[in-house]
């Protein structure tokens, strides 16, 4: 974990970057899909490519490798590790921060507040920096693990008004981040039109993930208003893609007055 004087700064860094119109790249690591050798390779590439964050977690984590995975990352680099949990069991105090996800796009009370009640004592005790996150699943054109596990229908991909109102409600309810996700391996990533619409109506950082398989798409998402791009499935297949993704995302910084 971060030292006492460094704790509780990750959200501030996200907020500061949004204010400065800087874009961030998060590499998503599913503990079930890596081993020591592949994780070490991912870390080396990510450090060289100036990746901003590691997100660790998944809709299903069936191995016992979560804590070891986080510790391996922490021992090899200084890139912040943020938990992206699919369930209350995916918690380790070894990480730096936690996306405390509330599925505001669905109507399943367990994922709106139920599991949070169960996990609250453990998370409080962990000392993790907790970042309340409005999680919005958007239809990616194919059934995904997150849709199945959440037992909730995703937001229609062609109804940007619904996405806008959902994000606004999340912000007004006190969420500090909005995370729009098309799901791992989505056939259709979230459109720039929806990203632009949602970004224009909220003040908090906007995270986009799911189905982003090219640097060009990552770049366009940033230009549309995404503050953080999350890529997992694509780099599991081709880790070298991290370099191109990072370059595209970091080159998309919006400079006021410059088109």
N, C-alpha and C positions, 0 to 999 in steps of 0.2 A: 504493500500500500504506500501511498504518498506520505511523506513526513507531515507532521501536524501543521507546519506553516505553509504547506503546499496543498492541503486539503481544501475542498469546496471551491476550486478554481476552474474546473473543467467547464461548468455551465457558463461562467463568466467569460471564458475564452470563446465559447460559441457565440455568446451575445456580442462580444467585442468584434469578432470577425464579421458578424452580420452587419453591425454598424459601419464597419470599414469596407463592406461589400467584398470581403474575401470569401473564397469558397474552400470547402474542406472535403477530403477524401477519407472514407472509412472502409477498411477491409474487414469483411464479415467472415469470421472463422467459426465453423460448426465443429465442436469437439469430436463428434462422431465421424468426421470426414478427414481428419488429419492424424498423422503419427509423428513421432519425434523427428524423423528425417524431413518429412514434407513441411512440418511446422517451422523447422529451422530454416529451410529454404525460403518459405514465405516471409519470415521475419527479415532475413538478409535483403531480399528484394525490396521489401517495404521501407526499410531504413534508407537504402540507397535512393529510393524513389520519393522520399520525403512524404510518406503517408502520414496523415494527421492523427488518425485514431484507429484502434482495433475494436471492433464490436465482436463479442464472443457470446454464442448461444445458438439456439435453434428451436423450431417448433417441437421437435422431439430430440432429447438428448438421452440416449439409452446406455451410453458408456459411463464410466466413472472418471473420465478424463478431464472434466471441466476445470477443476482446481489445478491439476497438473499443467493443463494447457495455459491457464492464466499465469501460473508461476513461471513457466518456461518463457513466455513472452516478457514478463517483468525482469527476468534475470538476463535477458539478452539485449534489451533496448529500453529507451525512455519514452516510447510512444505510449500515450495513455490507453488503458484497457477499460472499456465500458461494457458492462453486461447487458445483453439483449435477450432477456429470459423468456422462454416459452411457458414456464411454469414456476411456482414458488420454490421448487427444488433446485432450480438453476441459479443458486446464489453462492458466492464465495467472497469472503472478506479480503481476499488477496487482490481483487480488482480495485480500480480507482473510483469507479462510479457505476451507477445503475440507471438504466432507462426504466422508470417505474411506469409500465405500460397500462393504460386504460383503453380498452377497445371501444372507442366512441363511435365507430362506424357501425357497430352491431348492437343488438338488443339482448345480449346474453348477460344477465346481471352478475354471473360469476366472474366475467372478465372485465366488467365495469367497476366492481368494488368487492365482490365476494372473495376472490383469491388474495386481494390486497389485505383484507382483514386477517386472513390466516397468516400471511407472510410478514405483517407489520412488525411483530416483536423480534423476529429473526433479523430483519433488515435494520431495525433500529439498533440492535446490538452489534451489528457488523461494522458500523462506523462508515459505511460506504456513502459517498456523495449521491444523494437521491435526486433524480431529475424527473419530475412528473411529466409524462409524455402522452399526448393524445394520439393513439394509434388508429390509423385509418387504412383498412384493407380495401384496395380498389381492384375491380375485376380485371384479371390479367389474361383472360381468354381461355383459361384451363383451370380445372380443379387444383387447388394447392393444399399442402399440408396444413397451413395456417387456417384456411377456410374450414377444413374438416375438423380440426382440433377445436376451433372456436365455436363450431356449430352456429355460425352466423353468415348471412349472405354478404358478399362484398358490395361496395358501392358501385353503381353502374359507371362504366368508363366514359360514357357519353353524356353524363348529367353533371356538368361542372357546378351547377347551382347547388346541388346537394352537397358536393364536396366543400364548397365555399362556406355554406351555412354550418356544416359539421365542424369545420376548422375554427370558425368564429366562435361557435358555442364552446369548443374545447378551450380556446384562449380565455374566454370570459369566465369559464369555470375554474381557471387558475392553472391550466397546463402551461409548462414552461417551454415545451417543444411540441411540434406537430410532426408525426412520422407517417408519410403516405407510402404504402407498400403494395406492389402488385403480386408479391409472393415469389418465393424461390423458383426459378425456371419458368417464369411467366412467358407466355407466347407474345403478349402485348404489354410492353412497358407503359407506364403512366405517360399520357400525352403532355406535350409542352403547353397545350391550351389549358388543361386542368391545373398544371403546376403554376402557370402565370396567374390564373384566376385566384387560386388559393393564396399564393404569395402576396398578391396585391391587397388582400383583405385582413391579413394578420401582421402583427409586429414581432412575433417570436420566431426563432429559427425554424426553418422547414427542412426536414430530412426526406430524401427520396430514395427508394430502393425497389428492387424486383425487376428482373428482365433486362437489366442494363448490360449489354454485351459488347458495346463498342465505345471507343473514346469519343466518337462523334456524338453519340446519344448522350453521354455524360456531359459533354460540352454544351449541348443544346439545352439540357435540363438546367444547367447552371445559369445560362443566359435567360431562361424562362423564369428564374427566381428561386431555384433550389439553393439552399445554403450548405447542405451536406449531401454528398452522393455516397451511397452504400452499395458495394459490389461484393458478391460472394460466390454464387454459382459459376459465373464466367471465369473467375480466376482459379477456381478449383480445377477447371479443365486446362487452363493456360496461365500459370502464375506470372509469366513474363508480361502479360497484359497489364499488370499493376503499373508498370513504368509508363506505358502509353496513357492509361487512364489518369494517373496522377498528373502527368504533364498537361493533358487536356483540361482537367478540372481547375488546376492552379493557374492556367493561362486565361481562364474565363472571367477573371475579376472584372467587375463592372466599375469603370471610372466615370464619375459624374461629368456630364457634358461631353463625353466621347461616345460615339456610336460604334 
